[in-house]
Amino acid sequence: MVLMEIATALGVSITALVIYLRNAGLGELYSYFLFRPYPLIKKKIEIDDNNGTRYKTITLTFAYPKGKYLPVEVEKGDELKLKGPGIKPTDYSPSSIRDGEFDITVKVYHDHIGGTSSYLDSVKLNENVWMTGPFPPFKSMKKVNYGSQLGIIAYGVGITEALPVILYEMNHNNNSTFKKKEIVFIYCNRCTDDIVFFKKINNLSLLNKNENVKLRIVHVLSREKNDMQNTQGNIEEGIIEGNNVTYLYNQRLNTSTLSTCFKYWVDLNEEELESETTNTKSTPHFLVIGTKQMIGDTWNMIKNIGVDVNRTSLYFPNKERKIQFLMKKSMMAKM
């Protein structure tokens, strides 16, 4: 009964739990349930609330407890659970990890009274925030699918999970099977002022020292106009001709945009795929980060551009069942 309750809490099967206990031991499992205090040592406002007209975004820097370290692999989608007084634990992806400290970037929803983000905004320097993790805890659930083509779609503060993945993919030759790697990052916000880590994102191409990695960035801005440019032409030029950063104004992410960004991956024939690799065919990999509704809607759009989502390799394969569930839930919501 106890094993079943633990397995249910972690979202895994009893078999997976038993295998993990056999390999890792009870001590490591206990650490996932034991919330520890992490002192806040720095707080930075990334985006102000502009007198209440938008949500504030903050980055909180925490120190490791004395004698402890944080076994989090941000490039593999690890998350921490944070809890405040009387608040249900909430998952957050660290936006950066350094020796002795780490960052968590949060969009503050003050209209969600009593929520975790409001609590974190109220925490003062040197006060503790209780956390546990990383999640998912099982090493078998932390696999990453590496390939020659990676599409990342992030919404708003979802950049905290996307950015470490992009940096890792740019700077590591994860799989020597593939000669070249192509990353297309689509970042969706309401306007330019809402873009978290704006300069860091747009400078990613300058940080890319690997000539075999091509990075393309597309900003989709739903509430910002730019009448001087033909935005659809812009995105086609940016993706097909290889410009590093492209802006798409005054519209939300839609199937047409995804088709422009990724359709040529889908259309590549076997001979072209082999020419990009060393005799190995690569399936495009995708990572979608946002709310449950956003994730479900986006995967349905990916399916609509001709990608076989049942065969497409997810960047984090441990999320596969969750993705399929979100797609079905999104489709049912539209009926």
Buried (B, 14 or more C-beta within 10 A) or exposed (E): EEEEEBBEEBEBEEEBBEBBBEEBEEEEBEBBEEBBEBBBEEBEEBBEEEEEEBBBBBBBBBBBBEEEEBEBBBBBBBBBBBBBEEBEBBEBBBBBBEEEBBBBBBBBBEEEEEBBBBBBBEBEEEEEBBBBBBBBBBEEBBEBBBBBBBBBBBBBBBBBBBBBBBBBBBBEEBBEEBEBBBBBBBBBBBBEBBBBBBEEBBEBBEEBEBEEBBBBBBBBBBEBEBEEEEBEEBBBEBBEEEBBBBBBBBBEBEEBBBBBBBBEBBEBEEEEBBEBBEEBEBBBBBBBBBEEEBBBBBBBBBBEBEBEBEEBBBBBBBBBEBBBEBBEBBBEEEE
